[in-house]
Amino acid sequence: MKHKKLFIALIAIFSVIVCLGTFVMIWFWGDSYPDFEDFTEGVEIPGLDEGAVPQGIANYTTSVYDNEGQATSDSQDYLFVSAYMKEGPSRIYVTGSRTGYIGYVTIKNEDGSDYCGHCGGIATSCVKGYSNGVLWITSENTVYCAKRSSNNYANIAEEVITKALNSSPESDNSENVIQFTASFKANCNASFCFFYDSDADPTTFSTASDKFYVGEFYRKGSNETDGNHHVTTKNGTENKAFLYEYSLNSSSEYGLTKLSSSNIPEEYRVPKIQYIYSIPAKIQGMARLRDKSSTSSTSAGKLALSQSWGLPDSTIYLYDWGKIRSNSASYGSLVNTTDNEGKEVAAGFEYEGVLTTLGNRYFENPTVYFVDDSSLVREYSVPSMSEGLCASGDRVYLLFESASFKYKNFVRQQIRNIYSFIPRQ
């Protein structure tokens, strides 16, 4: 009887081992991503072997530099990758879309202390030959802004590239630093951002229709958002995150148009949210693409969203921008509150920390557009841990964090390269 019980126990243990082994084999080698065939492998993600956890990506087009740091007649997209580090201040890594790794800069706060934030998103409005561009980083309910530190640099993007070119493992890199010059409360979790160039031409500079976007990440239980950001769209979809649209103003310290109401003191004139977009949960990055066949910068084009969390597969959603812009409601009609007598009244959108000349909180009633299945064009299933997006022309660059020290031992695929794709219907 004892031998029989031992035999049964051994069979049970063996079965568990076989099941676990089968699960591990399927998990690590049974994945399949037919949609990923539309994506092109690009340059290696920088910083992975130095303890970097990549988060956001932005692009800037300028000259290719030779080994002496001199500009040549060729040009390329420089990809700026924001990352928090295993140890030390956060960094912006620079890699050329054609030439590969350039170097990095570390980041300091406005007061000169090391910035060690999450660096969830990065974007820049810089254009070659123009000095008024801004570099933005979003993280922890804040949008951080940086402009060039001196006239020695054409703009802040050129400053980042120049200083990155001078970084090396052999030096102390004490000079390859940029410093934030301004910041403002984002009125959301501020997890990612994107700069939209309405001209779709990296060699021209016009801010008339250019836009800056800041979005938040929602995940139930661990990354909750403000309850007023939980919206049921007209087709019944429950979205629980907001994306904000800002207009540009190169003379502003933020590079953005500020609140202009006469009831707001100058110290509270933060960037004005022009429109709000209600978006799905677990969004890590976005890219807005202009429709080259259309003259409209408002109602044409596509919106790409990168959705991921943890080990499950990621999804890239592609939406029709025109359909998004045709589906809206006022903020006040979506959010209700109760007055002192228990009567429901429409609520306005409150700017965090902004007071009127009378000391009252400041409210507005912006238009909210809905991003849901009614405007969905298609979706791509891609490996886990997709992060930020950026766009150059009609090409979208996609970043992953799966090969970072923090996650590489658990994921199905360690994606060590930046990928890109041209969206199709």
C-alpha positions as CSV (number, residue, x, y, z in Angstrom):
1,M,0.0,0.0,0.0
2,K,2.9,2.4,0.9
3,H,4.5,1.7,-2.5
4,K,1.3,2.4,-4.3
5,K,0.8,5.7,-2.5
6,L,4.4,6.7,-3.3
7,F,3.9,5.8,-6.9
8,I,0.7,7.9,-7.1
9,A,2.6,10.8,-5.4
10,L,5.4,10.6,-7.9
11,I,3.0,10.5,-10.8
12,A,1.3,13.6,-9.4
13,I,4.6,15.4,-9.0
14,F,5.7,14.3,-12.5
15,S,2.3,15.6,-14.0
16,V,2.8,18.9,-12.3
17,I,6.3,19.2,-13.7
18,V,5.1,18.3,-17.2
19,C,2.3,20.8,-17.0
20,L,4.6,23.6,-15.8
21,G,7.1,22.7,-18.4
22,T,4.5,22.7,-21.1
23,F,3.2,26.1,-19.9
24,V,6.7,27.6,-19.9
25,M,7.4,26.3,-23.4
26,I,4.1,27.6,-24.8
27,W,4.6,30.9,-22.9
28,F,8.1,31.6,-24.2
29,W,8.1,29.9,-27.6
30,G,4.4,29.6,-28.6
31,D,3.8,33.2,-29.3
32,S,2.8,34.4,-32.8
33,Y,2.3,37.9,-34.1
34,P,1.2,38.0,-37.7
35,D,0.5,41.7,-37.5
36,F,4.1,42.3,-36.5
37,E,5.1,41.5,-40.0
38,D,4.0,45.0,-41.0
39,F,6.7,46.4,-38.7
40,T,10.3,47.0,-39.7
41,E,13.2,46.4,-37.3
42,G,15.2,49.6,-36.8
43,V,18.2,50.7,-34.6
44,E,18.9,49.2,-31.2
45,I,17.2,50.7,-28.2
46,P,19.9,52.6,-26.4
47,G,20.8,52.2,-22.7
48,L,19.5,48.7,-22.1
49,D,22.8,47.4,-20.8
50,E,23.3,50.4,-18.6
51,G,20.2,50.0,-16.4
52,A,17.8,52.1,-18.5
53,V,14.1,51.4,-18.6
54,P,12.9,53.1,-21.8
55,Q,9.5,54.9,-21.7
56,G,9.0,57.7,-24.3
57,I,10.3,58.4,-27.8
58,A,10.4,61.6,-29.9
59,N,12.0,62.4,-33.2
60,Y,13.9,65.4,-34.6
61,T,15.2,65.7,-38.1
62,T,18.6,67.4,-38.8
63,S,22.0,66.8,-40.3
64,V,24.0,63.6,-39.9
65,Y,27.2,64.4,-38.0
66,D,30.5,62.9,-38.8
67,N,33.1,61.4,-36.4
68,E,34.4,64.9,-35.7
69,G,31.0,66.2,-34.7
70,Q,30.6,68.2,-37.9
71,A,27.3,68.4,-39.8
72,T,27.2,66.8,-43.2
73,S,24.9,67.3,-46.2
74,D,22.9,64.2,-45.2
75,S,20.0,64.3,-42.8
76,Q,18.2,61.7,-40.6
77,D,15.6,61.3,-37.8
78,Y,17.3,61.5,-34.4
79,L,15.3,59.5,-32.0
80,F,15.2,60.8,-28.4
81,V,14.4,58.0,-25.9
82,S,13.5,59.0,-22.3
83,A,14.3,56.5,-19.6
84,Y,14.5,56.2,-15.9
85,M,17.6,54.4,-14.6
86,K,18.3,51.6,-12.2
87,E,20.5,54.1,-10.4
88,G,21.0,57.8,-10.8
89,P,19.2,60.6,-12.7
90,S,16.9,59.9,-15.6
91,R,18.4,60.2,-19.1
92,I,17.6,61.1,-22.7
93,Y,19.3,58.7,-25.0
94,V,19.9,59.8,-28.6
95,T,20.1,57.4,-31.6
96,G,20.1,58.1,-35.3
97,S,17.5,56.3,-37.4
98,R,20.3,55.6,-39.9
99,T,23.6,55.9,-38.0
100,G,22.6,54.3,-34.7
101,Y,23.7,55.2,-31.2
102,I,24.9,58.8,-30.5
103,G,25.0,59.1,-26.7
104,Y,22.9,60.5,-23.9
105,V,22.3,63.4,-21.6
106,T,21.2,63.4,-17.9
107,I,18.4,65.6,-16.7
108,K,18.3,68.2,-13.9
109,N,15.3,69.9,-12.3
110,E,14.8,73.7,-12.4
111,D,16.6,74.0,-9.0
112,G,19.7,72.1,-10.3
113,S,19.0,68.9,-8.5
114,D,19.0,65.5,-10.3
115,Y,15.7,64.6,-12.0
116,C,15.0,60.9,-11.2
117,G,11.4,60.7,-12.5
118,H,9.6,58.1,-14.5
119,C,10.1,60.0,-17.8
120,G,6.9,58.5,-19.2
121,G,6.7,60.7,-22.3
122,I,8.9,62.9,-24.4
123,A,8.2,65.3,-27.3
124,T,9.8,68.3,-29.0
125,S,8.6,71.1,-31.2
126,C,12.1,71.9,-32.5
127,V,12.7,72.4,-36.2
128,K,16.2,72.7,-37.7
129,G,17.1,76.3,-38.2
130,Y,14.7,77.7,-35.7
131,S,15.5,78.6,-32.1
132,N,12.1,78.7,-30.4
133,G,11.5,74.9,-30.0
134,V,10.7,73.3,-26.7
135,L,11.4,69.8,-25.3
136,W,8.7,68.4,-23.0
137,I,8.8,65.4,-20.6
138,T,5.7,64.1,-18.9
139,S,5.7,62.3,-15.6
140,E,3.9,62.2,-12.2
141,N,1.1,64.7,-13.0
142,T,3.6,67.2,-14.3
143,V,4.8,68.5,-17.7
144,Y,8.4,69.5,-17.6
145,C,9.7,72.0,-20.2
146,A,13.2,72.7,-21.5
147,K,14.5,75.4,-23.8
148,R,18.1,75.9,-25.0
149,S,20.5,76.9,-22.3
150,S,22.3,79.5,-24.4
151,N,22.7,80.9,-27.9
152,N,25.6,78.5,-28.4
153,Y,22.9,76.0,-29.4
154,A,20.4,76.4,-32.3
155,N,17.6,75.0,-30.2
156,I,17.1,72.5,-27.3
157,A,17.1,69.5,-29.6
158,E,20.4,70.5,-31.1
159,E,21.7,71.0,-27.6
160,V,20.7,67.5,-26.6
161,I,22.4,66.0,-29.7
162,T,25.6,68.1,-29.3
163,K,26.0,67.1,-25.7
164,A,25.1,63.5,-26.4
165,L,27.8,63.4,-29.1
166,N,30.3,64.4,-26.4
167,S,29.3,61.7,-23.9
168,S,31.4,58.6,-23.5
169,P,32.0,55.8,-21.0
170,E,35.6,57.0,-20.5
171,S,34.6,60.6,-19.4
172,D,32.7,61.8,-16.3
173,N,30.0,63.2,-18.5
174,S,29.6,66.2,-16.2
175,E,28.8,68.4,-19.2
176,N,26.2,66.3,-20.9
177,V,23.3,67.7,-18.9
178,I,20.1,69.5,-19.7
179,Q,18.0,71.4,-17.2
180,F,14.3,72.0,-17.1
181,T,13.4,75.6,-17.5
182,A,9.7,75.5,-16.5
183,S,6.9,73.0,-15.5
184,F,3.2,73.0,-14.9
185,K,0.6,70.7,-13.4
186,A,-1.0,68.4,-16.1
187,N,-4.4,67.9,-14.5
188,C,-4.0,64.2,-15.1
189,N,-1.5,61.3,-14.6
190,A,0.6,62.7,-17.5
191,S,2.0,59.3,-18.7
192,F,2.8,60.2,-22.3
193,C,2.9,63.1,-24.8
194,F,3.2,63.8,-28.5
195,F,4.0,66.8,-30.7
196,Y,1.9,67.0,-33.9
197,D,3.5,68.9,-36.8
198,S,0.6,69.9,-39.0
199,D,2.9,70.6,-41.9
200,A,4.3,67.1,-42.0
201,D,7.5,68.7,-43.2
202,P,10.4,68.6,-40.8
203,T,12.2,71.5,-42.6
204,T,9.5,74.2,-42.1
205,F,8.4,76.0,-39.0
206,S,4.8,77.1,-38.5
207,T,2.9,76.7,-35.2
208,A,-0.5,77.9,-36.5
209,S,-2.1,74.4,-36.5
210,D,0.6,72.4,-34.6
211,K,-0.5,70.7,-31.4
212,F,0.9,69.2,-28.2
213,Y,-0.8,66.3,-26.5
214,V,-0.6,65.0,-23.0
215,G,-2.3,61.7,-22.0
216,E,-2.8,59.6,-18.9
217,F,-2.6,55.9,-18.1
218,Y,-5.5,54.1,-16.4
219,R,-5.4,50.7,-14.9
220,K,-7.9,49.5,-12.3
221,G,-6.5,49.2,-8.8
222,S,-2.9,50.5,-9.4
223,N,-3.2,53.4,-11.8
224,E,-6.5,55.0,-11.0
225,T,-7.5,58.3,-12.6
226,D,-9.8,61.1,-11.4
227,G,-13.4,59.9,-11.3
228,N,-14.5,62.8,-13.5
229,H,-12.3,61.3,-16.2
230,H,-14.5,58.2,-16.3
231,V,-16.8,58.7,-19.3
232,T,-19.3,56.5,-21.1
233,T,-19.1,57.4,-24.8
234,K,-22.1,57.6,-27.1
235,N,-21.7,53.9,-28.2
236,G,-21.6,52.7,-24.6
237,T,-17.9,52.3,-24.2
238,E,-16.5,53.1,-20.8
239,N,-13.3,55.1,-21.0
240,K,-11.4,56.1,-17.9
241,A,-8.6,58.3,-19.1
242,F,-8.1,61.7,-20.7
243,L,-5.9,63.1,-23.4
244,Y,-5.4,66.9,-23.6
245,E,-4.7,69.0,-26.7
246,Y,-2.8,72.2,-26.4
247,S,-2.0,74.9,-29.0
248,L,1.6,76.3,-29.4
249,N,2.9,79.7,-28.5
250,S,6.7,79.9,-29.0
251,S,7.0,83.0,-26.8
252,S,5.5,81.2,-23.7
253,E,7.9,79.7,-21.2
254,Y,6.0,76.4,-21.8
255,G,5.9,76.8,-25.6
256,L,2.1,76.6,-25.3
257,T,-0.8,79.1,-25.3
258,K,-1.7,80.0,-21.8
259,L,-5.0,80.8,-20.0
260,S,-6.0,84.4,-21.0
261,S,-9.0,85.2,-18.8
262,S,-8.7,88.6,-17.1
263,N,-9.9,86.8,-13.9
264,I,-6.6,84.9,-13.6
265,P,-3.5,86.5,-12.1
266,E,-0.3,86.2,-14.2
267,E,1.2,83.7,-11.8
268,Y,-1.6,81.2,-12.6
269,R,-1.6,81.5,-16.3
270,V,-0.8,77.9,-17.1
271,P,-1.2,76.3,-20.6
272,K,-4.8,76.2,-21.7
273,I,-6.4,72.9,-22.6
274,Q,-8.1,73.4,-25.9
275,Y,-9.8,70.1,-26.2
276,I,-10.2,66.8,-24.2
277,Y,-10.2,63.3,-25.7
278,S,-11.7,60.4,-23.8
279,I,-9.4,57.4,-24.4
280,P,-9.2,53.7,-23.5
281,A,-7.3,52.2,-20.5
282,K,-3.7,51.2,-20.4
283,I,-2.4,53.6,-23.1
284,Q,1.4,54.1,-23.1
285,G,1.9,56.3,-26.1
286,M,0.3,58.0,-29.0
287,A,1.0,59.4,-32.5
288,R,-1.3,61.6,-34.6
289,L,-0.7,61.3,-38.4
290,R,-1.7,63.9,-41.0
291,D,-3.6,62.8,-44.1
292,K,-1.4,64.0,-46.9
293,S,-4.3,64.0,-49.4
294,S,-6.2,66.5,-47.3
295,T,-5.8,70.2,-46.7
296,S,-7.5,70.0,-43.3
297,S,-5.3,69.8,-40.3
298,T,-8.3,69.4,-38.0
299,S,-10.6,66.6,-39.3
300,A,-8.3,64.3,-41.4
301,G,-5.7,61.8,-40.5
302,K,-5.2,58.9,-38.1
303,L,-4.6,58.5,-34.4
304,A,-2.3,55.6,-33.2
305,L,-2.4,54.4,-29.5
306,S,0.0,52.0,-27.9
307,Q,-1.8,49.8,-25.3
308,S,0.1,47.5,-22.9
309,W,0.4,46.4,-19.4
310,G,2.7,43.6,-18.0
311,L,3.3,40.4,-19.8
312,P,0.2,40.0,-22.1
313,D,0.5,41.0,-25.7
314,S,0.4,44.7,-26.6
315,T,-2.0,46.3,-29.1
316,I,-1.5,49.2,-31.4
317,Y,-4.9,50.8,-32.2
318,L,-5.4,52.9,-35.3
319,Y,-8.4,55.4,-35.4
320,D,-9.9,57.7,-38.0
321,W,-9.2,61.3,-36.7
322,G,-12.1,62.7,-38.6
323,K,-14.6,60.3,-37.0
324,I,-13.2,61.1,-33.6
325,R,-13.7,64.8,-34.2
326,S,-17.3,64.2,-35.2
327,N,-18.2,62.6,-31.9
328,S,-18.3,65.0,-29.0
329,A,-20.0,66.5,-26.0
330,S,-19.3,69.3,-23.6
331,Y,-17.4,68.4,-20.4
332,G,-20.2,69.8,-18.3
333,S,-22.8,67.6,-19.9
334,L,-20.7,64.5,-19.1
335,V,-19.8,65.2,-15.4
336,N,-22.4,65.9,-12.7
337,T,-22.0,66.9,-9.1
338,T,-24.3,67.7,-6.2
339,D,-24.8,71.1,-4.6
340,N,-25.4,71.8,-0.9
341,E,-29.1,71.0,-1.3
342,G,-28.5,67.7,-2.9
343,K,-29.5,69.0,-6.3
344,E,-27.4,67.8,-9.3
345,V,-25.6,70.6,-11.2
346,A,-23.3,70.6,-14.2
347,A,-19.6,70.6,-13.2
348,G,-16.8,72.5,-14.9
349,F,-13.3,71.4,-15.6
350,E,-11.0,72.6,-12.8
351,Y,-7.4,73.6,-13.4
352,E,-5.4,72.3,-10.5
353,G,-3.9,75.0,-8.3
354,V,-5.3,77.9,-10.4
355,L,-7.1,80.6,-8.6
356,T,-9.1,83.6,-9.9
357,T,-8.4,87.2,-8.8
358,L,-11.1,86.6,-6.1
359,G,-9.3,83.6,-4.8
360,N,-11.8,81.1,-6.2
361,R,-11.0,78.0,-8.1
362,Y,-10.9,78.3,-11.9
363,F,-13.3,76.2,-14.1
364,E,-13.8,75.9,-17.8
365,N,-16.2,73.8,-20.0
366,P,-14.1,72.3,-22.9
367,T,-15.4,70.0,-25.6
368,V,-14.7,66.3,-25.1
369,Y,-14.2,64.0,-28.1
370,F,-14.7,60.2,-27.8
371,V,-12.1,57.7,-28.9
372,D,-13.9,54.3,-29.2
373,D,-14.8,51.5,-31.6
374,S,-16.9,53.8,-33.7
375,S,-13.7,55.4,-35.1
376,L,-11.5,52.3,-35.0
377,V,-9.8,51.5,-38.3
378,R,-7.7,48.5,-37.3
379,E,-5.6,47.1,-34.6
380,Y,-2.2,45.4,-34.5
381,S,-1.2,42.6,-32.0
382,V,2.4,43.0,-31.1
383,P,4.8,41.7,-28.4
384,S,4.3,42.8,-24.8
385,M,5.4,46.0,-23.2
386,S,5.0,48.4,-26.1
387,E,5.7,52.0,-24.9
388,G,5.9,55.4,-26.6
389,L,5.2,56.3,-30.2
390,C,6.4,59.1,-32.4
391,A,5.9,59.9,-36.1
392,S,8.0,61.1,-39.0
393,G,5.9,61.8,-42.1
394,D,3.6,58.7,-42.4
395,R,6.0,56.4,-40.5
396,V,5.4,55.6,-36.9
397,Y,8.2,54.6,-34.5
398,L,7.4,52.2,-31.7
399,L,9.4,51.7,-28.5
400,F,9.5,48.7,-26.1
401,E,10.7,48.2,-22.5
402,S,10.7,44.4,-22.5
403,A,14.5,44.1,-22.8
404,S,15.2,46.3,-19.8
405,F,16.9,44.9,-16.7
406,K,13.5,45.1,-14.9
407,Y,11.5,42.8,-17.2
408,K,13.8,40.9,-19.5
409,N,13.8,37.6,-17.5
410,F,10.0,37.3,-17.6
411,V,8.8,38.3,-21.1
412,R,8.2,36.1,-24.1
413,Q,10.3,38.3,-26.3
414,Q,13.0,40.8,-25.4
415,I,12.6,43.5,-28.0
416,R,16.0,45.2,-28.2
417,N,15.2,47.4,-31.3
418,I,13.0,50.3,-32.2
419,Y,10.4,49.2,-34.7
420,S,8.5,51.3,-37.2
421,F,5.5,50.9,-39.5
422,I,3.4,52.8,-42.1
423,P,-0.2,52.3,-41.1
424,R,-2.5,50.7,-43.6
425,Q,-6.3,50.3,-43.7
